[in-house]
Amino acid sequence: MAQRPATMRLSGRCSAPPEAVYDLLADLRAHLRWGGAEQAGNHRLLSLEAPDGPAAAGTVFVTTGAIPMSRRRWQDRSTVTSALRPLTFAFVTEATVGVRRRPLQARYLHSYVMTSCAGGSTVTYELTQERIVNPFLRLGVPVIRRITWQVAAPWFARRGLSNLLRDAESAVAVCPGPEPLTADPAAGGVQPSGEPRPDRGASASRHLEVNRHGR
C-alpha cells in the first residue's frame, strides 16, 4: 500500500561561503564522510560508488545505508537533478529494502539551497518522501509515521547537516584564499596585509589554525 508524501525541512548557518558547502555536496565521495563516518552509527551511509570529479545534473551514484532499529540495509540508486554552483544541489533517490516478494520501495527527493549571509552562508535542506510501497509495519501506523517525520527524521538529518557545515568550515580554514596585498614603499613592492616584512634572506613561516566549530 502506498502512502502520501511527507516532507521535512532544516536550516543551518556556518562561517563557510556557499561555494565551500556546494563543493562538498558536489564531491559525492565526501558524502561518505559527513553522512557516513561522522553520522550516527544506526543511520548512516555504509558504502558509495560514484564517478570521479564534481557531480553534475544527470550524475548517478549508488549507496547502501544503515536503518535504525533494523539489521536490514538501504540499497539506493540516486541521480543528481540540479547542480547549480553555488546555489542549489539536489538529487532523487530510488530506495529498496529486502529482496523478497514484497520489498520496501521508496522515492526520496533531497534538496540543498545555499544563500549568502553575514559572515558565511545559510543552508536549507529539504527531504521529501514522494512515495513508499510496502513500508515497515511500524511505519504503517499513522501515529508512528507522524512521529518519525516530526521527530526522528529531523534528529538524524540535523546531525548530517551539522557535519556538512562543519566540514565546509574546516575546508575553508585548511585552504584559505590569497591574502590581500598592500604596498611596502621601503621594499619597492607589496607585502601580505597585516604582516611585517621579513628580513632579507630570512624565510617566513606561518602557523595555520584549523577552525573546527561544533567539536
Z-matrix of the N, CA and C atoms (Angstrom, degrees):
N
C 1 1.470
C 2 1.524 1 109.54
N 3 1.321 2 117.24 1 131.65
C 4 1.452 3 121.98 2 179.79
C 5 1.521 4 110.27 3 -82.62
N 6 1.332 5 116.19 4 153.27
C 7 1.451 6 122.18 5 177.97
C 8 1.518 7 109.68 6 -115.22
N 9 1.317 8 115.18 7 161.80
C 10 1.461 9 120.15 8 178.35
C 11 1.529 10 110.10 9 -72.07
N 12 1.327 11 118.14 10 155.77
C 13 1.472 12 121.20 11 179.82
C 14 1.530 13 111.56 12 -60.33
N 15 1.336 14 114.81 13 150.62
C 16 1.464 15 121.92 14 176.18
C 17 1.524 16 107.47 15 -134.00
N 18 1.331 17 116.48 16 146.48
C 19 1.461 18 121.22 17 -176.17
C 20 1.526 19 111.15 18 -138.43
N 21 1.321 20 116.08 19 144.27
C 22 1.464 21 122.13 20 170.88
C 23 1.517 22 108.13 21 -136.20
N 24 1.347 23 115.79 22 151.39
C 25 1.461 24 121.25 23 -176.83
C 26 1.523 25 109.40 24 -139.16
N 27 1.336 26 116.05 25 135.78
C 28 1.458 27 122.46 26 178.47
C 29 1.515 28 109.41 27 -131.75
N 30 1.330 29 117.03 28 150.88
C 31 1.459 30 122.17 29 175.22
C 32 1.518 31 109.65 30 -132.99
N 33 1.324 32 115.87 31 148.43
C 34 1.448 33 121.40 32 176.70
C 35 1.517 34 110.19 33 -149.51
N 36 1.329 35 115.45 34 158.11
C 37 1.461 36 120.66 35 179.27
C 38 1.514 37 109.83 36 -119.51
N 39 1.329 38 115.38 37 150.67
C 40 1.459 39 120.19 38 176.83
C 41 1.528 40 108.55 39 -148.42
N 42 1.328 41 115.94 40 168.25
C 43 1.463 42 120.74 41 -178.36
C 44 1.523 43 112.04 42 -85.68
N 45 1.334 44 117.41 43 -4.72
C 46 1.468 45 120.62 44 179.01
C 47 1.530 46 109.77 45 -82.11
N 48 1.332 47 118.00 46 148.81
C 49 1.467 48 120.05 47 177.65
C 50 1.528 49 110.42 48 -73.09
N 51 1.331 50 117.92 49 162.45
C 52 1.463 51 120.87 50 179.84
C 53 1.527 52 112.99 51 -55.00
N 54 1.337 53 117.06 52 -34.24
C 55 1.467 54 119.62 53 -179.41
C 56 1.523 55 112.07 54 -60.54
N 57 1.344 56 117.07 55 -38.71
C 58 1.462 57 120.66 56 -178.75
C 59 1.523 58 111.08 57 -67.69
N 60 1.334 59 116.64 58 -40.13
C 61 1.466 60 120.06 59 178.33
C 62 1.519 61 109.81 60 -66.92
N 63 1.324 62 116.16 61 -45.99
C 64 1.464 63 120.03 62 179.83
C 65 1.528 64 111.22 63 -58.61
N 66 1.319 65 117.06 64 -43.33
C 67 1.464 66 119.89 65 -177.01
C 68 1.532 67 111.81 66 -62.39
N 69 1.326 68 117.45 67 -33.82
C 70 1.463 69 119.80 68 175.86
C 71 1.523 70 111.23 69 -69.60
N 72 1.320 71 116.98 70 -37.12
C 73 1.453 72 120.36 71 177.62
C 74 1.525 73 111.65 72 -67.46
N 75 1.330 74 116.06 73 -40.52
C 76 1.466 75 120.16 74 -179.59
C 77 1.520 76 112.38 75 -73.46
N 78 1.327 77 117.16 76 -19.93
C 79 1.459 78 121.70 77 173.90
C 80 1.529 79 107.06 78 -85.34
N 81 1.319 80 117.01 79 88.24
C 82 1.464 81 120.83 80 -170.84
C 83 1.518 82 112.76 81 -58.77
N 84 1.324 83 117.40 82 -34.54
C 85 1.464 84 119.02 83 -179.00
C 86 1.522 85 112.08 84 -68.35
N 87 1.343 86 117.08 85 -20.22
C 88 1.467 87 120.11 86 175.54
C 89 1.523 88 110.94 87 -69.76
N 90 1.339 89 117.99 88 -22.24
C 91 1.455 90 120.88 89 177.86
C 92 1.530 91 110.66 90 -59.79
N 93 1.336 92 115.66 91 -30.57
C 94 1.460 93 119.89 92 -178.94
C 95 1.527 94 111.27 93 -69.13
N 96 1.340 95 117.08 94 -16.41
C 97 1.459 96 120.79 95 176.53
C 98 1.535 97 110.43 96 -89.92
N 99 1.359 98 117.40 97 -63.71
C 100 1.461 99 118.74 98 -175.25
C 101 1.528 100 112.99 99 -73.62
N 102 1.341 101 117.50 100 -23.33
C 103 1.458 102 120.58 101 177.20
C 104 1.514 103 112.88 102 -104.39
N 105 1.341 104 116.36 103 0.10
C 106 1.450 105 120.92 104 -178.31
C 107 1.510 106 112.54 105 -124.42
N 108 1.344 107 116.17 106 -83.08
C 109 1.468 108 120.63 107 -175.21
C 110 1.522 109 112.25 108 -60.28
N 111 1.340 110 118.01 109 -33.24
C 112 1.467 111 121.15 110 -177.36
C 113 1.528 112 112.88 111 -93.49
N 114 1.315 113 116.27 112 -0.58
C 115 1.466 114 120.64 113 -176.91
C 116 1.526 115 110.20 114 -95.02
N 117 1.341 116 116.52 115 168.59
C 118 1.462 117 121.50 116 177.84
C 119 1.525 118 110.11 117 -59.08
N 120 1.340 119 116.66 118 140.70
C 121 1.452 120 121.29 119 -173.24
C 122 1.511 121 115.10 120 -60.93
N 123 1.346 122 117.86 121 -30.66
C 124 1.457 123 119.80 122 -177.10
C 125 1.527 124 113.13 123 -96.72
N 126 1.336 125 116.79 124 9.73
C 127 1.470 126 120.82 125 176.33
C 128 1.526 127 107.71 126 -153.17
N 129 1.323 128 115.58 127 82.03
C 130 1.466 129 118.83 128 -175.80
C 131 1.511 130 110.91 129 -158.97
N 132 1.317 131 115.13 130 162.59
C 133 1.454 132 120.62 131 173.27
C 134 1.523 133 109.75 132 -70.36
N 135 1.329 134 115.96 133 138.82
C 136 1.456 135 121.20 134 178.43
C 137 1.521 136 112.05 135 -107.95
N 138 1.319 137 116.89 136 -31.83
C 139 1.466 138 120.93 137 178.69
C 140 1.518 139 109.07 138 -152.03
N 141 1.323 140 115.52 139 157.04
C 142 1.464 141 120.50 140 -179.86
C 143 1.521 142 109.67 141 -152.92
N 144 1.314 143 115.90 142 132.97
C 145 1.461 144 122.69 143 174.85
C 146 1.517 145 107.80 144 -120.98
N 147 1.338 146 115.70 145 122.32
C 148 1.457 147 120.28 146 -176.93
C 149 1.520 148 109.39 147 -149.74
N 150 1.323 149 118.01 148 153.15
C 151 1.462 150 120.46 149 177.06
C 152 1.517 151 111.52 150 -69.19
N 153 1.326 152 116.23 151 161.22
C 154 1.461 153 121.26 152 177.76
C 155 1.525 154 110.47 153 -68.67
N 156 1.319 155 115.16 154 156.55
C 157 1.456 156 121.10 155 173.84
C 158 1.516 157 113.08 156 85.73
N 159 1.358 158 116.40 157 169.18
C 160 1.463 159 120.93 158 179.89
C 161 1.527 160 111.53 159 -61.91
N 162 1.313 161 116.40 160 140.01
C 163 1.461 162 121.19 161 178.68
C 164 1.523 163 110.70 162 -71.08
N 165 1.319 164 115.30 163 148.66
C 166 1.459 165 122.38 164 176.33
C 167 1.521 166 107.58 165 -131.64
N 168 1.323 167 116.01 166 169.51
C 169 1.460 168 119.25 167 177.70
C 170 1.526 169 109.42 168 -55.65
N 171 1.310 170 116.54 169 129.24
C 172 1.454 171 121.53 170 -178.05
C 173 1.513 172 114.44 171 99.99
N 174 1.343 173 118.27 172 -14.29
C 175 1.468 174 121.67 173 178.41
C 176 1.531 175 109.48 174 -64.16
N 177 1.325 176 115.80 175 134.91
C 178 1.460 177 121.92 176 -179.34
C 179 1.527 178 109.22 177 -111.81
N 180 1.337 179 116.82 178 137.16
C 181 1.462 180 120.48 179 174.96
C 182 1.521 181 109.63 180 -140.51
N 183 1.325 182 115.49 181 153.36
C 184 1.466 183 122.46 182 -173.49
C 185 1.526 184 108.59 183 -121.07
N 186 1.343 185 116.61 184 134.72
C 187 1.460 186 120.77 185 -177.75
C 188 1.523 187 110.76 186 -137.49
N 189 1.333 188 114.81 187 160.56
C 190 1.458 189 121.70 188 166.18
C 191 1.515 190 106.56 189 -124.16
N 192 1.337 191 116.45 190 152.29
C 193 1.458 192 119.38 191 -176.71
C 194 1.519 193 112.92 192 -148.05
N 195 1.346 194 114.99 193 152.43
C 196 1.457 195 121.36 194 177.90
C 197 1.524 196 109.90 195 -77.17
N 198 1.339 197 116.01 196 150.46
C 199 1.455 198 122.82 197 179.78
C 200 1.524 199 108.85 198 -119.05
N 201 1.333 200 119.00 199 126.36
C 202 1.463 201 120.76 200 178.96
C 203 1.532 202 112.03 201 -56.08
N 204 1.314 203 116.00 202 137.59
C 205 1.464 204 123.28 203 176.91
C 206 1.522 205 112.90 204 59.11
N 207 1.326 206 116.99 205 33.08
C 208 1.460 207 120.74 206 178.88
C 209 1.525 208 109.91 207 -155.08
N 210 1.338 209 115.70 208 146.68
C 211 1.457 210 119.99 209 174.95
C 212 1.524 211 111.43 210 -90.33
N 213 1.316 212 116.27 211 -6.03
C 214 1.462 213 120.06 212 177.77
C 215 1.531 214 110.54 213 -76.04
N 216 1.317 215 115.76 214 168.06
C 217 1.463 216 121.36 215 -174.92
C 218 1.523 217 110.89 216 -130.36
N 219 1.332 218 114.32 217 144.63
C 220 1.465 219 119.57 218 169.10
C 221 1.524 220 109.21 219 -70.02
N 222 1.317 221 116.22 220 139.00
C 223 1.460 222 123.09 221 171.64
C 224 1.524 223 105.68 222 -121.33
N 225 1.331 224 117.09 223 104.25
C 226 1.464 225 121.23 224 -168.34
C 227 1.525 226 112.89 225 -117.65
N 228 1.315 227 113.96 226 147.03
C 229 1.467 228 121.61 227 172.06
C 230 1.532 229 106.56 228 -129.25
N 231 1.328 230 116.10 229 118.98
C 232 1.466 231 120.79 230 -174.36
C 233 1.521 232 111.10 231 -117.98
N 234 1.323 233 115.17 232 149.89
C 235 1.465 234 122.03 233 178.12
C 236 1.531 235 109.03 234 -129.93
N 237 1.310 236 116.92 235 127.44
C 238 1.460 237 121.42 236 177.83
C 239 1.526 238 108.86 237 -69.28
N 240 1.319 239 116.51 238 127.96
C 241 1.463 240 121.21 239 -178.68
C 242 1.521 241 113.18 240 -107.52
N 243 1.334 242 117.43 241 -21.19
C 244 1.468 243 121.02 242 178.48
C 245 1.520 244 108.84 243 -149.12
N 246 1.319 245 116.49 244 130.50
C 247 1.465 246 121.87 245 179.06
C 248 1.517 247 107.84 246 -144.59
N 249 1.326 248 116.20 247 80.01
C 250 1.462 249 122.30 248 -177.03
C 251 1.525 250 108.30 249 -113.55
N 252 1.331 251 116.64 250 94.75
C 253 1.457 252 120.92 251 -178.17
C 254 1.527 253 110.88 252 -69.86
N 255 1.342 254 118.72 253 132.43
C 256 1.463 255 128.09 254 -1.64
C 257 1.527 256 112.91 255 -104.42
N 258 1.333 257 117.55 256 26.27
C 259 1.460 258 120.05 257 -167.85
C 260 1.523 259 114.64 258 -89.16
N 261 1.328 260 117.22 259 -50.15
C 262 1.463 261 119.98 260 -173.49
C 263 1.522 262 111.61 261 -139.53
N 264 1.327 263 114.17 262 148.41
C 265 1.463 264 121.48 263 171.48
C 266 1.517 265 106.52 264 -143.63
N 267 1.330 266 116.63 265 125.41
C 268 1.456 267 120.08 266 -176.19
C 269 1.523 268 110.11 267 -143.68
N 270 1.318 269 114.51 268 152.02
C 271 1.463 270 119.26 269 175.88
C 272 1.524 271 110.19 270 -152.27
N 273 1.324 272 115.56 271 157.58
C 274 1.451 273 122.20 272 178.51
C 275 1.521 274 108.07 273 -112.81
N 276 1.326 275 116.66 274 137.97
C 277 1.463 276 122.29 275 -176.90
C 278 1.517 277 110.36 276 -119.03
N 279 1.330 278 115.75 277 126.06
C 280 1.458 279 122.35 278 170.64
C 281 1.521 280 106.19 279 -97.24
N 282 1.338 281 116.22 280 110.77
C 283 1.464 282 121.93 281 -172.10
C 284 1.524 283 110.89 282 -109.54
N 285 1.333 284 115.11 283 142.40
C 286 1.465 285 121.33 284 179.09
C 287 1.521 286 109.17 285 -136.86
N 288 1.324 287 116.14 286 141.98
C 289 1.461 288 122.34 287 173.52
C 290 1.525 289 107.77 288 -132.30
N 291 1.342 290 116.74 289 125.77
C 292 1.453 291 120.46 290 177.94
C 293 1.518 292 112.66 291 89.80
N 294 1.315 293 115.89 292 157.19
C 295 1.471 294 121.23 293 -178.03
C 296 1.520 295 111.08 294 -127.96
N 297 1.325 296 117.48 295 13.83
C 298 1.449 297 121.19 296 179.94
C 299 1.523 298 110.49 297 -82.30
N 300 1.320 299 115.38 298 -168.29
C 301 1.466 300 119.75 299 -175.05
C 302 1.520 301 112.60 300 -64.29
N 303 1.332 302 117.57 301 -27.98
C 304 1.464 303 120.88 302 -176.66
C 305 1.530 304 110.47 303 -126.20
N 306 1.316 305 117.97 304 67.65
C 307 1.476 306 119.33 305 179.62
C 308 1.528 307 110.81 306 -70.19
N 309 1.336 308 114.70 307 150.43
C 310 1.461 309 119.32 308 171.60
C 311 1.521 310 107.56 309 -70.33
N 312 1.315 311 116.24 310 131.08
C 313 1.464 312 121.83 311 177.27
C 314 1.521 313 108.46 312 -131.87
N 315 1.318 314 115.86 313 132.37
C 316 1.466 315 119.89 314 -177.36
C 317 1.520 316 110.50 315 -144.57
N 318 1.311 317 114.35 316 157.84
C 319 1.467 318 121.41 317 177.37
C 320 1.526 319 107.34 318 -126.43
N 321 1.353 320 115.94 319 123.31
C 322 1.467 321 121.88 320 -177.79
C 323 1.524 322 110.07 321 -119.78
N 324 1.316 323 115.66 322 139.80
C 325 1.454 324 122.43 323 175.71
C 326 1.529 325 108.09 324 -109.55
N 327 1.329 326 116.76 325 124.69
C 328 1.468 327 122.60 326 178.91
C 329 1.529 328 108.64 327 -113.56
N 330 1.311 329 116.26 328 131.99
C 331 1.470 330 120.24 329 -179.48
C 332 1.523 331 110.05 330 -138.34
N 333 1.347 332 115.74 331 131.26
C 334 1.465 333 122.59 332 175.09
C 335 1.526 334 108.05 333 -120.52
N 336 1.319 335 116.36 334 128.58
C 337 1.472 336 121.82 335 178.48
C 338 1.517 337 107.81 336 -122.08
N 339 1.324 338 116.68 337 123.93
C 340 1.460 339 122.74 338 -179.21
C 341 1.528 340 110.35 339 -108.01
N 342 1.322 341 116.79 340 130.94
C 343 1.457 342 121.30 341 176.24
C 344 1.527 343 109.21 342 -131.66
N 345 1.310 344 116.05 343 145.56
C 346 1.465 345 120.54 344 178.02
C 347 1.519 346 109.84 345 -74.51
N 348 1.325 347 115.00 346 145.73
C 349 1.458 348 120.82 347 173.73
C 350 1.524 349 107.43 348 -146.55
N 351 1.317 350 117.18 349 171.90
C 352 1.454 351 120.69 350 -178.71
C 353 1.521 352 110.52 351 -58.13
N 354 1.305 353 116.64 352 119.90
C 355 1.456 354 121.22 353 177.33
C 356 1.504 355 115.78 354 82.99
N 357 1.334 356 118.87 355 7.32
C 358 1.461 357 118.68 356 178.76
C 359 1.510 358 112.59 357 161.71
N 360 1.326 359 115.84 358 -126.06
C 361 1.457 360 119.44 359 -176.77
C 362 1.526 361 111.16 360 -150.38
N 363 1.312 362 114.60 361 159.25
C 364 1.461 363 122.84 362 172.04
C 365 1.515 364 107.80 363 -112.25
N 366 1.329 365 116.23 364 133.25
C 367 1.460 366 121.61 365 -178.52
C 368 1.524 367 108.42 366 -120.03
N 369 1.315 368 116.18 367 126.79
C 370 1.463 369 121.77 368 177.52
C 371 1.512 370 109.41 369 -112.56
N 372 1.324 371 115.60 370 124.76
C 373 1.462 372 121.62 371 179.04
C 374 1.523 373 109.20 372 -111.21
N 375 1.318 374 116.34 373 130.25
C 376 1.457 375 121.55 374 178.00
C 377 1.520 376 109.55 375 -125.35
N 378 1.322 377 116.04 376 130.30
C 379 1.458 378 122.61 377 177.83
C 380 1.520 379 108.61 378 -120.03
N 381 1.327 380 116.53 379 126.32
C 382 1.452 381 121.78 380 178.60
C 383 1.522 382 109.39 381 -123.59
N 384 1.305 383 116.02 382 126.64
C 385 1.461 384 121.16 383 171.49
C 386 1.523 385 105.84 384 -89.48
N 387 1.327 386 115.59 385 99.35
C 388 1.459 387 119.99 386 -174.30
C 389 1.527 388 111.67 387 -71.67
N 390 1.312 389 115.44 388 -35.99
C 391 1.466 390 119.60 389 175.84
C 392 1.521 391 109.34 390 -158.55
N 393 1.330 392 116.42 391 156.23
C 394 1.455 393 122.31 392 173.56
C 395 1.524 394 107.93 393 -150.94
N 396 1.323 395 115.55 394 133.63
C 397 1.459 396 122.01 395 -178.76
C 398 1.520 397 108.19 396 -123.07
N 399 1.331 398 116.12 397 138.17
C 400 1.462 399 122.10 398 -178.04
C 401 1.532 400 111.68 399 56.39
N 402 1.338 401 118.54 400 55.62
C 403 1.470 402 120.78 401 -179.74
C 404 1.522 403 111.14 402 -68.82
N 405 1.329 404 115.60 403 163.78
C 406 1.458 405 119.77 404 172.52
C 407 1.532 406 108.42 405 -54.78
N 408 1.324 407 115.91 406 150.31
C 409 1.463 408 119.91 407 -177.51
C 410 1.525 409 111.70 408 -54.87
N 411 1.342 410 116.51 409 -40.93
C 412 1.465 411 118.93 410 -177.16
C 413 1.522 412 111.91 411 -64.99
N 414 1.335 413 117.00 412 -28.07
C 415 1.463 414 119.97 413 -179.99
C 416 1.522 415 112.04 414 -84.12
N 417 1.322 416 115.87 415 -7.19
C 418 1.451 417 119.04 416 176.31
C 419 1.523 418 112.83 417 -83.66
N 420 1.332 419 116.73 418 -11.73
C 421 1.471 420 121.60 419 177.37
C 422 1.523 421 108.36 420 -86.10
N 423 1.335 422 119.12 421 120.17
C 424 1.466 423 121.49 422 -174.48
C 425 1.523 424 114.66 423 -50.96
N 426 1.348 425 118.27 424 -44.73
C 427 1.460 426 119.73 425 -177.06
C 428 1.526 427 111.08 426 -67.54
N 429 1.334 428 118.46 427 -35.87
C 430 1.465 429 121.58 428 178.11
C 431 1.520 430 110.07 429 -69.37
N 432 1.316 431 116.72 430 -40.63
C 433 1.472 432 119.82 431 178.27
C 434 1.523 433 110.58 432 -63.14
N 435 1.336 434 116.48 433 -40.20
C 436 1.468 435 119.74 434 179.89
C 437 1.520 436 110.73 435 -65.09
N 438 1.332 437 117.30 436 -42.84
C 439 1.465 438 120.88 437 178.54
C 440 1.523 439 110.44 438 -64.77
N 441 1.328 440 116.45 439 -38.18
C 442 1.461 441 120.37 440 179.39
C 443 1.518 442 111.43 441 -58.75
N 444 1.339 443 117.01 442 -45.01
C 445 1.459 444 120.12 443 -176.05
C 446 1.524 445 113.34 444 -83.77
N 447 1.313 446 117.60 445 -19.98
C 448 1.459 447 119.75 446 179.43
C 449 1.523 448 112.86 447 -93.91
N 450 1.337 449 117.20 448 -24.54
C 451 1.460 450 120.20 449 -174.70
C 452 1.523 451 112.38 450 -124.08
N 453 1.336 452 117.60 451 -60.90
C 454 1.464 453 121.46 452 -171.58
C 455 1.527 454 112.40 453 -66.32
N 456 1.325 455 117.39 454 -51.82
C 457 1.464 456 120.37 455 -178.18
C 458 1.530 457 112.13 456 -59.95
N 459 1.344 458 119.40 457 -46.13
C 460 1.472 459 118.85 458 176.99
C 461 1.524 460 112.87 459 -62.40
N 462 1.335 461 117.87 460 -35.34
C 463 1.462 462 120.32 461 -178.90
C 464 1.524 463 110.64 462 -63.12
N 465 1.330 464 117.07 463 -48.46
C 466 1.459 465 120.32 464 179.22
C 467 1.524 466 111.15 465 -66.79
N 468 1.331 467 117.35 466 -42.74
C 469 1.467 468 120.81 467 -178.02
C 470 1.519 469 111.39 468 -66.70
N 471 1.338 470 117.24 469 -33.60
C 472 1.460 471 120.03 470 -179.77
C 473 1.526 472 111.28 471 -63.59
N 474 1.328 473 116.35 472 -37.61
C 475 1.465 474 119.04 473 178.07
C 476 1.523 475 110.51 474 -66.13
N 477 1.325 476 116.99 475 -42.45
C 478 1.457 477 119.54 476 178.45
C 479 1.520 478 112.16 477 -62.72
N 480 1.348 479 116.71 478 -41.93
C 481 1.458 480 120.19 479 178.51
C 482 1.521 481 110.66 480 -64.18
N 483 1.331 482 117.40 481 -40.90
C 484 1.467 483 120.89 482 178.13
C 485 1.527 484 110.80 483 -62.08
N 486 1.331 485 116.59 484 -40.35
C 487 1.464 486 119.98 485 177.11
C 488 1.519 487 111.28 486 -61.33
N 489 1.323 488 116.20 487 -44.31
C 490 1.463 489 121.37 488 179.54
C 491 1.520 490 110.73 489 -59.24
N 492 1.325 491 117.38 490 -47.94
C 493 1.464 492 121.11 491 -177.33
C 494 1.529 493 110.99 492 -66.17
N 495 1.324 494 116.79 493 -40.69
C 496 1.463 495 119.78 494 178.93
C 497 1.528 496 111.04 495 -64.75
N 498 1.327 497 116.72 496 -42.22
C 499 1.461 498 119.75 497 179.08
C 500 1.527 499 111.34 498 -65.36
N 501 1.335 500 117.44 499 -34.39
C 502 1.469 501 120.31 500 177.10
C 503 1.518 502 110.14 501 -65.94
N 504 1.329 503 117.19 502 -41.22
C 505 1.467 504 120.60 503 177.18
C 506 1.523 505 110.78 504 -63.16
N 507 1.320 506 116.82 505 -41.33
C 508 1.471 507 120.43 506 179.66
C 509 1.519 508 110.93 507 -65.15
N 510 1.335 509 116.68 508 -39.43
C 511 1.464 510 119.93 509 179.83
C 512 1.524 511 110.88 510 -62.51
N 513 1.328 512 116.80 511 -38.48
C 514 1.465 513 120.45 512 178.89
C 515 1.519 514 110.24 513 -69.03
N 516 1.344 515 117.02 514 -38.41
C 517 1.461 516 120.32 515 -179.42
C 518 1.522 517 111.48 516 -67.81
N 519 1.327 518 117.20 517 -35.99
C 520 1.465 519 121.39 518 -179.04
C 521 1.520 520 111.39 519 -75.87
N 522 1.335 521 116.73 520 -33.25
C 523 1.470 522 121.17 521 -176.92
C 524 1.519 523 109.89 522 -122.98
N 525 1.323 524 118.16 523 71.28
C 526 1.467 525 120.10 524 -178.85
C 527 1.519 526 110.95 525 -70.20
N 528 1.312 527 115.46 526 156.37
C 529 1.454 528 120.21 527 176.89
C 530 1.517 529 110.56 528 -75.39
N 531 1.336 530 117.65 529 173.53
C 532 1.466 531 120.35 530 179.99
C 533 1.521 532 111.36 531 -65.63
N 534 1.315 533 115.61 532 143.56
C 535 1.457 534 119.94 533 179.54
C 536 1.524 535 110.08 534 -77.51
N 537 1.334 536 116.13 535 147.83
C 538 1.469 537 118.49 536 176.09
C 539 1.521 538 109.89 537 -64.63
N 540 1.312 539 116.45 538 145.46
C 541 1.458 540 121.91 539 -177.74
C 542 1.519 541 110.25 540 -104.74
N 543 1.327 542 115.40 541 143.48
C 544 1.458 543 120.95 542 176.59
C 545 1.524 544 109.02 543 -125.70
N 546 1.310 545 115.23 544 151.20
C 547 1.460 546 119.50 545 -177.78
C 548 1.524 547 110.65 546 -68.98
N 549 1.314 548 115.91 547 141.66
C 550 1.470 549 122.43 548 176.41
C 551 1.523 550 106.33 549 -121.83
N 552 1.343 551 116.60 550 91.80
C 553 1.468 552 119.21 551 -175.34
C 554 1.518 553 112.74 552 -56.04
N 555 1.337 554 117.80 553 -34.93
C 556 1.467 555 119.46 554 -176.66
C 557 1.518 556 111.65 555 -65.66
N 558 1.346 557 115.65 556 -32.09
C 559 1.466 558 118.71 557 -178.42
C 560 1.510 559 111.64 558 -94.66
N 561 1.341 560 116.16 559 -9.24
C 562 1.456 561 119.38 560 -179.88
C 563 1.509 562 112.30 561 73.22
N 564 1.342 563 118.14 562 21.49
C 565 1.462 564 120.89 563 -178.78
C 566 1.508 565 110.47 564 -152.71
N 567 1.327 566 116.42 565 -144.14
C 568 1.454 567 120.94 566 -178.14
C 569 1.513 568 109.70 567 -126.87
N 570 1.353 569 114.43 568 155.39
C 571 1.461 570 121.59 569 177.73
C 572 1.514 571 108.19 570 -136.20
N 573 1.351 572 118.52 571 155.58
C 574 1.457 573 120.43 572 175.47
C 575 1.524 574 110.21 573 -57.42
N 576 1.345 575 115.47 574 136.82
C 577 1.457 576 120.94 575 -178.07
C 578 1.516 577 111.28 576 -60.22
N 579 1.328 578 116.12 577 134.39
C 580 1.451 579 121.27 578 174.16
C 581 1.508 580 114.98 579 83.74
N 582 1.332 581 119.22 580 0.28
C 583 1.451 582 121.16 581 -179.59
C 584 1.515 583 110.22 582 -114.33
N 585 1.339 584 117.82 583 138.81
C 586 1.467 585 119.67 584 176.88
C 587 1.515 586 110.27 585 -68.53
N 588 1.322 587 115.60 586 148.77
C 589 1.460 588 120.30 587 178.32
C 590 1.517 589 108.81 588 -71.94
N 591 1.347 590 118.35 589 126.11
C 592 1.464 591 120.25 590 -179.09
C 593 1.513 592 111.25 591 -68.21
N 594 1.348 593 115.10 592 157.13
C 595 1.452 594 120.04 593 176.25
C 596 1.510 595 109.29 594 -63.42
N 597 1.350 596 115.26 595 150.50
C 598 1.452 597 119.62 596 179.44
C 599 1.521 598 109.04 597 -61.22
N 600 1.347 599 114.13 598 133.47
C 601 1.449 600 120.12 599 177.64
C 602 1.508 601 113.43 600 86.35
N 603 1.319 602 118.14 601 -11.53
C 604 1.458 603 120.56 602 -179.79
C 605 1.519 604 109.03 603 -90.22
N 606 1.330 605 116.79 604 145.25
C 607 1.466 606 120.52 605 178.61
C 608 1.514 607 108.85 606 -94.86
N 609 1.338 608 116.37 607 135.27
C 610 1.467 609 120.90 608 -179.48
C 611 1.514 610 109.87 609 -89.87
N 612 1.326 611 116.49 610 140.14
C 613 1.461 612 121.19 611 175.94
C 614 1.519 613 107.95 612 -122.63
N 615 1.342 614 115.93 613 151.86
C 616 1.455 615 120.56 614 -177.52
C 617 1.515 616 109.20 615 -135.04
N 618 1.330 617 115.78 616 133.14
C 619 1.464 618 120.72 617 177.73
C 620 1.517 619 108.28 618 -91.00
N 621 1.352 620 116.50 619 126.74
C 622 1.450 621 121.99 620 179.92
C 623 1.510 622 109.57 621 -103.04
N 624 1.306 623 116.69 622 122.24
C 625 1.472 624 120.99 623 -179.02
C 626 1.522 625 108.69 624 -104.81
N 627 1.331 626 116.29 625 124.18
C 628 1.448 627 121.50 626 -179.85
C 629 1.512 628 109.81 627 -87.52
N 630 1.313 629 116.41 628 125.15
C 631 1.456 630 121.83 629 -179.60
C 632 1.524 631 109.04 630 -90.42
N 633 1.348 632 118.75 631 115.56
C 634 1.447 633 123.50 632 -178.41
C 635 1.533 634 109.03 633 -114.35
N 636 1.314 635 117.40 634 75.60
C 637 1.443 636 120.67 635 179.35
C 638 1.525 637 110.83 636 -61.09
N 639 1.303 638 115.97 637 141.29
C 640 1.457 639 121.07 638 175.21
C 641 1.498 640 113.83 639 88.47
N 642 1.321 641 119.27 640 -7.42
C 643 1.466 642 120.88 641 178.16
C 644 1.522 643 109.64 642 -77.71
